[in-house]
Amino acid sequence: MVKQSVLSDVLHRALSTGGDFAEIFGEDTTTNSIALVDGKVDQMNSGRIYGVGIRIFKGNRSVYAHTNNVTRDGLLDAAGKAAAAFGDGSESEKDVLDLEERVHSNVHPILFVPSSVHAAKKIRVLKDLHQSAKSYSPEIVQVVARLMDTDQKIFIANTEGLYTEDRRIRSRILGQSIASNGTENQVGYSAPGRHVGFEMFTQLIDVEALGRETAETAVTMLHAPYAPAGQMQVVIENEFGGVIFHEACGHSLEASSVAKGTSEFTGKLGQMVASEWVTAIDDGTIPHGWGSQNIDDEGYPTRKSVLIEKGILKGYLVDRLNGRRMGMESTASGRRESYQLAPTSRMSNTYIANGTHSTEEIMASVNEGLYAKKLGGGSVDPSTGEFNFAVLEGYMIKDGAIQNPVRGASLIGKGSEILKRIDMVGNNLEFGTGMCGAESGSVPAFVGQPMIRVSSLTVGGK
């Protein structure tokens, strides 16, 4: 996008008022999506995000500017305006080191770049999903199928002499089925995604099975009675069940809240914050993981970070700026939605690691409780960890056996409390796909866990 000689001049301009570090992030991203409603093409969209962001540090202060004028004059102007935020101080004593390109290993090889695949092939995939869902039951009254892909090319240059590039190609498919009895509706939903190309739909995902799965959930919940309310044992299924840890605990482990002292985990390194069964990890290196990248958005090679080990808090997710504030090294957790936003500490692929209990053992241990097979949306207060999550598909458990389905259930609690009440962890780790929102925008993130049992949790219902 920009010549390295120009980047060096821009970095010099960025330090012209006394800054001690400057960074340039360039992006050229294409996006595509196709949506079918009831088997007919409803939307076809494409877009492009193109521009550069410039960030400057002075001590623990930071200023950020961005522009889509990537000419030499445009970039120098943006850098000058950003530098002016620090006043008219003398030029920095920090040198801008000569840029040296670093090439990082690509652990996400792509077979078919989605933007090169004809729309007719994508529509065929969506029609297969629609047909399998629609034919499941006459009670399925609407099916929505959507295919999305992004191709993000980035570069990063900074005053420490770093120049590096990365390319992130992601594909995702969404299926939603609505079942109705004429007076009320229920929804089934699934939206897997990977850091892969169009081969996802021919090699990794069975779109017909995905369609049937969404339809089955919708029909099952349509005929289910309402869930009872109260304190009870809760078994949470693997895969997207990990969204509770992500939302209720993961955000509180990000340095953006820890450095400010607003996290419930501030100052608790080395302390027991969960049951001994809980080991929690963030791993941005998982091949083809939805939240994986070769490098983070500050240029650090991604890594696997143990956050909690057998209940003991071992680490935080740290970006460059908050690392300065905390006196800690980056954990390659600096992420952003686009060049228009400065990066901050974010999760990538965050999960509770496998334990030793089998699914059969966990189920057999429950005298009476709720089996949360699929979780839906929810809300959380990151300063307290208090959460409320809807159960998209749930069942009652009695005497170790799954009983009737129930609808309208929600899980209510506090992140730090649920961590301590996890008393059984299964061995069937799987990942669910989501988009995580925070101050640096919306970024792809895997959530995951094996099946877990929570000894006591408040269930909302009727």
C-alpha positions, -999 to 999 in steps of 0.1 A, spaced: 0 0 0 27 25 10 64 26 2 87 20 32 106 52 26 73 71 30 65 51 62 99 62 77 91 98 70 57 95 86 72 79 117 97 107 120 68 132 118 49 113 144 77 118 169 82 155 161 66 168 193 83 144 218 66 111 214 86 81 223 70 55 201 49 55 169 32 29 149 15 27 115 -13 2 107 -24 -1 71 -54 -21 59 -70 -32 27 -100 -54 33 -128 -67 11 -160 -81 24 -188 -101 8 -221 -115 19 -251 -132 4 -284 -138 22 -313 -161 12 -347 -159 29 -370 -187 21 -348 -200 -6 -346 -167 -25 -317 -143 -27 -326 -114 -4 -293 -95 -3 -259 -95 -20 -234 -70 -5 -197 -63 -9 -175 -36 5 -139 -24 9 -121 -9 39 -89 9 30 -68 32 50 -41 38 76 -41 44 113 -12 62 131 -7 59 169 18 77 191 29 71 227 44 95 251 49 78 284 16 62 292 -4 86 271 -16 77 236 -31 95 206 -45 80 175 -54 93 140 -66 76 109 -70 85 72 -80 69 39 -57 93 21 -26 71 18 -5 95 -3 27 108 12 12 142 19 -20 127 34 -1 104 58 24 132 69 -6 155 75 -23 128 97 9 121 116 15 158 122 -21 164 135 -17 134 159 17 146 171 2 181 178 -20 165 204 11 164 226 18 201 222 47 219 207 75 200 225 109 194 210 115 164 187 118 131 204 151 118 215 140 84 204 155 73 170 133 59 143 151 27 135 155 16 99 126 -6 89 134 -43 86 108 -66 72 99 -97 93 80 -126 76 59 -147 99 49 -183 93 14 -188 79 -5 -215 98 -37 -208 79 -32 -219 43 -60 -211 20 -72 -233 -9 -99 -211 -25 -100 -174 -20 -137 -167 -15 -137 -135 -36 -127 -156 -66 -156 -180 -62 -186 -173 -84 -217 -162 -66 -237 -191 -81 -216 -216 -61 -222 -197 -29 -259 -195 -35 -259 -233 -41 -244 -238 -7 -271 -216 9 -299 -234 -10 -287 -268 3 -289 -254 39 -324 -240 32 -337 -272 17 -325 -294 46 -340 -271 72 -373 -265 54 -379 -302 48 -374 -311 84 -409 -303 95 -440 -285 81 -438 -263 113 -407 -246 98 -422 -214 84 -390 -195 75 -354 -203 69 -326 -176 67 -292 -186 53 -263 -162 50 -227 -167 38 -200 -142 46 -163 -139 38 -136 -113 45 -101 -109 30 -80 -86 52 -45 -75 41 -26 -55 67 9 -41 73 24 -27 105 55 -4 108 68 12 139 97 32 153 114 1 167 122 -9 131 94 -34 126 78 -38 92 55 -68 87 24 -80 68 -4 -105 73 -34 -117 53 -65 -130 71 -92 -148 51 -123 -158 70 -155 -176 60 -187 -180 79 -222 -194 73 -253 -186 92 -285 -207 94 -317 -197 112 -349 -216 113 -382 -204 127 -409 -228 138 -445 -217 144 -477 -233 155 -497 -203 143 -497 -184 176 -461 -184 187 -426 -189 172 -393 -204 183 -359 -200 167 -330 -224 160 -297 -208 150 -261 -218 142 -233 -198 126 -199 -216 123 -169 -198 110 -132 -205 103 -100 -188 92 -102 -205 58 -114 -200 23 -144 -214 4 -132 -249 11 -149 -245 45 -182 -254 28 -169 -285 9 -145 -299 34 -152 -287 69 -189 -279 73 -219 -302 64 -243 -274 55 -273 -298 52 -266 -311 87 -264 -276 99 -298 -268 84 -314 -298 100 -298 -289 134 -313 -254 134 -347 -267 124 -347 -294 151 -339 -269 178 -367 -246 167 -393 -274 165 -382 -290 198 -385 -256 216 -419 -249 201 -434 -279 219 -414 -274 251 -430 -262 284 -414 -233 302 -384 -239 324 -388 -238 362 -369 -211 381 -346 -214 410 -311 -225 422 -301 -258 407 -273 -278 393 -266 -269 357 -248 -288 330 -236 -266 302 -227 -283 268 -194 -278 250 -187 -255 221 -207 -222 224 -213 -229 261 -179 -213 264 -195 -179 258 -202 -176 295 -165 -178 304 -157 -154 275 -182 -128 285 -184 -131 323 -147 -138 330 -126 -133 298 -132 -95 295 -122 -91 331 -88 -107 322 -81 -81 295 -55 -55 304 -78 -27 293 -98 -33 324 -71 -47 347 -48 -17 342 -76 7 352 -84 -13 383 -120 -19 372 -116 -57 368 -126 -81 395 -93 -99 388 -70 -69 393 -41 -77 417 -50 -114 420 -22 -130 401 -12 -162 419 -45 -164 438 -71 -191 436 -99 -176 415 -117 -207 402 -121 -243 412 -92 -267 408 -110 -282 378 -107 -250 357 -78 -243 333 -86 -214 310 -65 -205 279 -64 -180 251 -47 -193 220 -44 -172 189 -23 -198 171 -50 -225 165 -47 -234 128 -78 -221 110 -93 -209 143 -119 -182 138 -101 -158 161 -66 -169 150 -40 -146 133 -4 -151 125 4 -118 142 -17 -95 164 -26 -60 152 5 -46 168 28 -70 150 36 -95 177 35 -132 167 4 -147 183 8 -171 211 -9 -195 236 -15 -179 270 -26 -197 301 -49 -174 320 -60 -198 348 -43 -230 357 -61 -255 380 -80 -226 395 -50 -202 400 -48 -169 381 -16 -171 360 -19 -141 336 -38 -114 318 -43 -106 281 -19 -77 275 -15 -52 247 14 -28 242 -1 3 258 -16 -13 288 16 -34 292 34 -1 296 10 9 323 12 -24 341 49 -31 336 41 -63 317 51 -76 283 26 -79 255 9 -113 252 1 -105 215 -34 -96 224 -36 -62 207 -66 -64 183 -88 -39 164 -118 -41 141 -102 -18 114 -76 9 108 -102 34 121 -97 22 157 -67 19 180 -59 -16 192 -64 -28 228 -62 -61 247 -87 -86 233 -94 -123 234 -88 -145 203 -97 -182 209 -105 -184 246 -116 -217 262 -118 -239 293 -94 -268 287 -104 -304 287 -109 -321 320 -112 -358 329 -149 -364 332 -169 -382 305 -203 -369 294 -219 -400 310 -203 -393 343 -214 -357 344 -250 -365 335 -252 -394 359 -240 -371 387 -271 -348 385 -301 -357 406 -322 -328 394 -311 -298 373 -309 -281 339 -290 -292 308 -282 -261 288 -275 -277 254 -273 -244 235 -268 -209 247 -280 -177 230 -273 -141 236 -268 -124 269 -254 -94 288 -226 -89 313 -212 -61 334 -174 -64 330 -167 -44 362 -186 -70 384 -188 -101 362 -226 -103 366 -242 -120 337 -275 -131 322 -276 -156 293 -305 -170 274 -307 -208 269 -316 -214 233 -322 -251 238 -325 -267 273 -337 -299 290 -344 -309 325 -322 -337 341 -336 -360 368 -318 -389 384 -290 -387 359 -312 -388 327 -322 -361 303 -359 -355 305 -383 -331 287 -371 -301 268 -378 -267 284 -378 -232 269 -375 -197 283 -346 -205 306 -318 -181 314 -286 -185 334 -279 -157 360 -248 -153 381 -214 -137 386 -183 -147 367 -160 -151 397 -187 -172 415 -194 -196 386 -157 -202 382 -156 -216 417 -187 -236 413 -175 -256 383 -170 -290 399 -169 -313 368 -152 -307 335 -156 -330 305 -132 -341 278 -151 -331 247 -137 -296 240 -152 -279 210 -154 -243 198 -182 -219 189 -180 -189 166 -187 -153 177 -180 -116 171 -167 -99 202 -174 -62 208 -153 -38 229 -136 -4 227 -115 -14 196 -146 -26 177 -159 -60 167 -134 -88 162 -137 -125 154 -134 -148 184 -137 -185 192 -153 -194 225 -150 -230 237 -152 -255 265 -159 -292 271 -191 -300 289 -191 -286 325 -212 -290 356 -219 -260 378 -228 -271 413 -254 -243 418 -266 -216 395 -297 -194 394 -320 -204 365 -345 -179 354 -378 -193 341 -414 -195 351 
